[in-house]
Structures are given as structure tokens and as C-alpha cells.
Amino acid sequence: MISRTGFLPIAVLFACAAFGQTAADTPTEQVLPLRFIDTPDSIQQLTDLLMVMPVIRDVSYDRARKAMVIRGTDEQAALARWLVQQLDKPAGGQAAQPGTASYEYHPPAGRDAPNTAVRVFYLTHAGMPADLHEIRLVLRSVADISRVLPFTADKAVVVRGAPERVAMAEWLVQELDQPARPGRKTARFEYHSPEGGPDALMSAVRVLYLARIGAPPDLQELQQVLRIGADIPRVSEITAQKALVIRAQPEQVALGEWFAEQLDRLAEPGRKTASYEYHSPEGGRDALASAARIFYLTHIGTSAGRQELQQVLRTGADIDRVLLVTAPKALAIRAAPERAALAEWLVEQLDQPLEPGRKMASYEYHPPDSGLSALDTATRVYYPAHVTVPEAQALAAKIRAIAGIPRTFYGSALGAMVLRGTPEEVSLAEKLIEDAEKAGAQ
């Protein structure tokens, strides 16, 4: 007679065969003893790692046995056991570890199958929780790896992904886990995606080390310039290094590097406009926005004045990409060349000392597109002489209503009114301005 204890494994084997499984594919309970991991935070982080990396749903901590209890396949259990071996170290034990521990995991067929590379990165310099958090964000957003988790006790970051992406992550960690030092040059990595499509086009990876911009608000402004001005979707910051990490198409990254180089400076009165001719890889309407400019402001010193100038360029020159950068007192734009030329003229007219009696300035604009907007060729900058601020605001409303010019903007900090419309509309606006000045002079 077959004993009950001898019958069960045979029954399991028959059941597995019936469903196309092997015994190794059948989830079993396994106990992983812990020697040093005992704090609630570390146990929770280890639980998260065992659930996310091998994708084990049933993970618990047995306090009595001081062990992790999992239910998974042999492959899952092997990875879980390896992770415990790498992370269950005495306090400070990670210092004896190599910079990176590697494991090749073989998940079952399916969407998850390409994610075979597992790494534990032991950090030497970027070990604070805030540093771990920023590096985790870099690996998620720039290397496009979804499985990235910290293990704070060992100053470690654990990742699992496709080998090519993990190779990028390994380069990034090696580059960023360094002591902060001035004068570091831009670091470059060329990524070769196995997937094709949009992921393969974003082959250029850069770490931009900044010399003068380092405060969090300044870093955030520069990030916006790179995202909006250079169309770089993957931008992350590393505060301790005063660095930005970017990944995009080579043409976009080249423009982003130029923006960073030009803006990583303090205010320098009298600096000339910086220009860059951009050749978009996207084609279509984006290719028309080939002119990138940085305007360094000399006389507009207030935040209110710079914001008003930003609004003037958006309204008067039809430029969507207008970005303020506080540290160098600059405006960064990207637009069609004709719009950039109009913006340059407007900045030249408005970034002047406030002087009474300045004459109205005129510009004949030739829009790059057709439609109703193409008729608005006449641009004027009017400097009120005998008109008070409330009167100028009322006059701007009157020009919009009577002359029919929606592109009419008055900035009290700028001390000027900018309007753009058809020659006939602007001629009527000039008459309204003349009448207002005569009334104010009496």
C-alpha cells in the first residue's frame, strides 16, 4: 500500500502534467531566515522587494522564526533567496560589498520575459534617503525602469529590467554616486534600445553638471526650459551634485546642452542675445520652431517686469515657448525665425530705462503662417507720457473694444503698451492713443 505521505507528491506531479506545468513551476512555501534585518522599516522594504522583483504575491514576515515566508516557484524563490543574501548584512556591512551585485533571472514567457537583469547598487556617497529617492527617480524616468526600489539600511538601490536599460542604469549610478566637486564636465552615454520605435530614437543620455545654478528653484526653472524649450521629456535632478540628467533624441539633447550652458550663469548686465538654430527630428509644425534665443535682461530687474515681458512675447509674438530663468535674469524662447525676430525687437524696445517722452516704436512683422493671424503685420510699442496707470489700463481695454485688437497688452512694471493688429486697426489705435495723451496733458 502506498502511504499517504508518498502519494501526495505523485498526485501533484500528475496535476502539474495535466495543466502543462512542471514541479518547478508550482508555487511552494519557502522560509528565508534573517540574521540582521529586524527593524520595521527594513522588513517592510524587504517585503516590497520580494513582491516586486520576483513578482511574488504571497510574502509575509514570521516574527517567531525571524524569517520571511514566501510562496512562489523555484525561479522566484531563487531570486528572493539571492536578494536576502545581498541585503541581510550587519550595520555598515555594505562597505565590504562590491559596487554592484548582479543576478540573471529567467521569468516565464510573456510581457515580463525581457526583464532578466537584476542589480543591487551599493552607494558610497549618495546614501542619504533624499539621495536614494532622487537616484530612484532618475532610474525610473531616464532609464525607463519601473522596478526600482531602495533598501535604506544598506544604502542600496535594487533594479530589475531589460539588460540594455539596466546597463544604462548602471552607468548612471556609477556617474552619480560620486563626491560633489566643481568643474565636472558633461557625461555622455549612448543607449541602444532592442525595442525599436520611440524608445530607440531616444538614444542620447547626458548628465549636465552645473557650476552656478544649484538652488532647487533654479534647477526647476532650468528643467522647464529643457522640457518645453528643447522637447526633452525625461529630465531629472540630482540636488547634491547640482546636476540634471536628460535623455532624448540627439538633436533635442544638443539643444538642451546649449540651453544649460547659456543659462548656467549669474546675471551679467549687457550680455548679448544668444542664438541657436535647431533642426527638429520630428518634422511637421515642430520643425518650423527652429530659432532658439536667450535674452539676458539689463534694465527689467523686477519679477513683475519679467513676467509682463513673458506675457508680451506670448501675446504679441505668438510664442508659446517663453520661459523665465531667474538666476541669470533671462528669458529663453523657441519659435519660428520670424516670431523670434519680432521677440528680439520687442525685448530690445522694452528692456530700457524708464524715460519720459519716448516715442512710439514701430515694427512691420511678416508672420510665417497663413490665416487671419497673417494679417496682423503692424506692431507698436507705446510709452505713456501723460497717461496714468489706471488710464493706460482703460485705454488698452478701449483699443481692444473699438479698434478690435485683441493683442493689446499694457504692463505697468514695463511702463509700456504693446499692440499688434492689421495696419488699419493699428492706425485707429494710434488715434485713440493720441487723443488720450492730449487729454492727459491738459
Secondary structure, 3 states (H helix, E strand, C coil): CCCHHHHHHHHHHHHHHHCCCCHHHCCEEEEEECCCCCCHHHHHHHHHHHHHCCCCCEEEEECCCCEEEEEECHHHHHHHHHHHHHHCCCCCHHHHCCCEEEEECCCCCCCCCCCCEEEEEECCCCCCHHHHHHHHHHHHHCCCCCEEEEEHHHCEEEEEECHHHHHHHHHHHHHHCCCCCCCCCCEEEECCCCCCHHHHHCCEEEEEECCCCCCHHHHHHHHHHHHHHCCCCEEEEECCCCEEEEEECHHHHHHHHHHHHHHCCCCCCCCCCEEEECCCCCCCHHHHCCEEEEEECCCCCCHHHHHHHHHHHHHHCCCCEEEEECCCCEEEEEECHHHHHHHHHHHHHHCCCCCCCCCCEEEECCCCCCCHHHHCCEEEEECCCCCCHHHHHHHHHHHHHHHCCCEEEEECCCCEEEEEECHHHHHHHHHHHHHHHHHHHC
